[in-house]
Amino acid sequence: MTRTQPSLDAPANPRETCTLRITTPTFNAEFITEVDAGPCTRPAVARLTTRHDGTSCDCNGRCLVIDPDSPDTALSAPWTEIVLMCTDHAHEYESTCGADMTCPASTYEVLA
């Protein structure tokens, strides 16, 4: 994974919001560890772009399977996943995954 400075060709859109969900821990983790509290509506400050081609994205081809019940029948074309993150989600990502940025198909960038 590569880390880049803000990109001049893709300026941050002030109306773009975080694409992740808000999760809230529960008091009884034995049954349900967290509750989905809906989409995050905070402004995006970072972007994670992953180019899924089946090999360099570390998905071992699972990202190209259209029908999981018959994985050998048809494969989709390579595709790009874009995740926008707010300040809290970006901090969480950097503290959990930031040290292990080894996926060559992913780019993490801070939006200006």
N, C-alpha and C positions, 0 to 999 in steps of 0.2 A: 504494500500500500504506500502511496506517496502522499506527502503533505505539501500543499502549495499555499502561497500567499494569495490574497484576494485577486481574482481574475478581472482584468480590465475589459475583456470581451463579454463577460456575463455579469453586469452590474446587479447588485441586490435590488430586488423589487420590494419597496416598503410594504406592499400589500401581501407578500408571500408569508404564509404562516407555517408553523411546525407541522409536519405530516405524521408525527408519532401520536400515540395515545397516552392519556394520563392514567397511571395505575396507582391504586391506593392499597397499601398493605392491610390485611385484616388482622383481627385480634386472635383468630383461631387458624393458624397456618396448617394445622393437621388436615383440615377439610378443604379450605380454599386459601391459597397463599396471598392472592391479591384480587382486587375488584377493578374492573374496567370503568373508569370515570368519564369516558368519552374522549373526543379529539382534543388535542392541545390547540389553543387559539393564540398562543403567544407568537410574536414576530420571529421569523427565521434569521439566525445569525451564522449558520454553518450548513454546508451541503456535503453529503456523502454520495458519490456517484460510483456505481459498480457496473461494469460491462460484463454481462453474463454470456459466456461463449462455451461453457461446459468444462473447460480445463483450467484456464488461468484465474478463474473466479473462485477456485477451491470448492466448487459444488459437485465435482465428480460427475458431471453430466445431468444431475437431477434437475437443474434449472431449465433444461431444454425439453423435459418430458411433458407432453401435453396431457396424456391420460395415464395416471399412476397405476391403473389396473392392468394396462398392457403397455409397458414402457418401451417395447421394441417396435411398436407400430409406426409412430410418427414422432419426429422431433421438431420443435419450433426453431425458428431462426434465432440467431443471437439477439439479445435485447439489453436495454440499459435501465437500471433501477436508480432512481434519484430519491434520496431521503433528505428532507429539510429538517433542521433541528433548531429549537429555541436555545436560550442560554443554559437552562437547566439540563435539557437532554444532551446538548453538546458537551457540557461538563461531565455528565454521567458517561457518555461515550468515550471521552478522552481519558477518564480515570480508569475505565474497565478495559478498553480496547486500544487506547492510544499507544501503549508501550509495545504492542504486538501488531504493528502495521506492516505485515509481510505480504499481503495479497496484492500482486502486481496489477490486477484489474480494477482496483478501487482507488479513488482519489478523494481525499478529505480536504475541503477548503473552507476557510473562514470568509464569510461574506462581508464586504466593506459597508 
